[in-house]
Amino acid sequence: MKVESSLAEWKEFLAAHPETHLLQTGEWGELKSAFGWEAARVIVGDCGAQILFRKLPLGFTLGYMPKGPVFSDQCSVISEQFWAEVDEVCRARRA
């Protein structure tokens, strides 16, 4: 199980999920970083998500998971553990 992932690990994960939406690709996250967003990538088992974060005024942060999460066709239910990890990543960034 991998929780937060590097760009290379995320690309490898997406290679196993060919129907991934463009907005979940690592390249999209890298492009958004040029406009003030930070990409965090979470992989738990066969579920994953790229979450984009942007700082807001007054110490708040917006977390956004465009067209995610990513999971295989065999995954009938996204695990509670996956959502717990997403929550932890978001809370760590005050989102």
Kinemage of the C-alpha trace (Angstrom):
@kinemage 1
@onewidth
@group {chain A} dominant
@subgroup {mainchain}
@vectorlist {calphas} color= white
{ca met a 1} P 0.000 0.000 0.000
{ca lys a 2} L 1.312 3.420 -0.964
{ca val a 3} L -0.261 6.540 0.446
{ca glu a 4} L 1.272 9.759 -0.927
{ca ser a 5} L 3.006 9.095 -4.219
{ca ser a 6} L 5.597 10.749 -6.412
{ca leu a 7} L 4.829 11.829 -9.962
{ca ala a 8} L 6.628 8.742 -11.341
{ca glu a 9} L 4.637 6.393 -9.064
{ca trp a 10} L 1.413 8.153 -10.054
{ca lys a 11} L 2.180 7.731 -13.771
{ca glu a 12} L 2.888 4.037 -13.188
{ca phe a 13} L -0.424 3.669 -11.323
{ca leu a 14} L -2.311 5.403 -14.147
{ca ala a 15} L -0.720 3.119 -16.749
{ca ala a 16} L -2.815 0.318 -15.224
{ca his a 17} L -5.954 2.477 -15.547
{ca pro a 18} L -6.145 3.431 -19.250
{ca glu a 19} L -9.531 5.174 -19.010
{ca thr a 20} L -8.291 7.795 -16.553
{ca his a 21} L -9.625 11.293 -17.159
{ca leu a 22} L -7.135 13.924 -18.351
{ca leu a 23} L -7.669 15.953 -15.165
{ca gln a 24} L -6.276 13.092 -13.062
{ca thr a 25} L -3.009 12.839 -15.021
{ca gly a 26} L 0.291 13.863 -13.512
{ca glu a 27} L 0.828 16.294 -16.359
{ca trp a 28} L -2.355 18.151 -15.389
{ca gly a 29} L -1.150 18.439 -11.805
{ca glu a 30} L 2.228 19.741 -12.991
{ca leu a 31} L 0.544 22.293 -15.268
{ca lys a 32} L -1.683 23.492 -12.413
{ca ser a 33} L 1.396 23.937 -10.196
{ca ala a 34} L 2.453 26.781 -12.493
{ca phe a 35} L -0.753 28.580 -11.437
{ca gly a 36} L -0.447 28.281 -7.661
{ca trp a 37} L -1.846 24.775 -7.102
{ca glu a 38} L -0.065 21.924 -5.309
{ca ala a 39} L -0.742 18.347 -6.433
{ca ala a 40} L -0.827 15.480 -3.952
{ca arg a 41} L -1.332 11.954 -5.189
{ca val a 42} L -2.783 9.196 -3.003
{ca ile a 43} L -2.722 5.482 -3.844
{ca val a 44} L -4.298 2.872 -1.585
{ca gly a 45} L -4.483 -0.569 -3.161
{ca asp a 46} L -6.230 -0.238 -6.520
{ca cys a 47} L -7.744 3.180 -5.770
{ca gly a 48} L -6.003 6.482 -6.276
{ca ala a 49} L -6.618 10.193 -6.568
{ca gln a 50} L -4.764 13.319 -7.510
{ca ile a 51} L -5.871 16.120 -5.217
{ca leu a 52} L -5.083 19.720 -6.093
{ca phe a 53} L -4.631 22.230 -3.274
{ca arg a 54} L -4.628 26.005 -3.401
{ca lys a 55} L -4.048 28.399 -0.528
{ca leu a 56} L -6.849 30.863 0.175
{ca pro a 57} L -6.917 34.024 2.287
{ca leu a 58} L -7.184 33.799 6.087
{ca gly a 59} L -5.199 30.560 6.287
{ca phe a 60} L -7.685 28.350 4.459
{ca thr a 61} L -6.835 25.868 1.710
{ca leu a 62} L -9.064 24.525 -1.056
{ca gly a 63} L -8.756 20.832 -1.924
{ca tyr a 64} L -10.090 19.685 -5.295
{ca met a 65} L -10.181 16.174 -6.810
{ca pro a 66} L -11.039 16.794 -10.486
{ca lys a 67} L -12.716 13.797 -12.150
{ca gly a 68} L -11.438 11.463 -9.456
{ca pro a 69} L -10.912 9.111 -7.810
{ca val a 70} L -9.309 6.581 -10.166
{ca phe a 71} L -10.096 2.899 -9.634
{ca ser a 72} L -10.322 -0.323 -11.623
{ca asp a 73} L -13.505 -1.841 -13.000
{ca gln a 74} L -13.097 -4.720 -10.545
{ca cys a 75} L -13.309 -2.344 -7.577
{ca ser a 76} L -16.980 -2.439 -6.586
{ca val a 77} L -16.578 -0.319 -3.451
{ca ile a 78} L -13.912 2.265 -2.750
{ca ser a 79} L -12.433 1.330 0.602
{ca glu a 80} L -12.907 3.251 3.804
{ca gln a 81} L -9.121 3.173 4.165
{ca phe a 82} L -8.752 5.082 0.884
{ca trp a 83} L -11.128 7.812 2.062
{ca ala a 84} L -9.370 7.937 5.454
{ca glu a 85} L -6.034 8.532 3.692
{ca val a 86} L -7.570 11.225 1.471
{ca asp a 87} L -8.952 12.871 4.608
{ca glu a 88} L -5.536 12.710 6.303
{ca val a 89} L -3.776 14.275 3.287
{ca cys a 90} L -6.384 17.052 3.158
{ca arg a 91} L -6.240 17.732 6.896
{ca ala a 92} L -2.437 17.913 6.773
{ca arg a 93} L -2.860 20.809 4.339
{ca arg a 94} L -5.747 22.372 6.314
{ca ala a 95} L -8.168 21.736 3.444
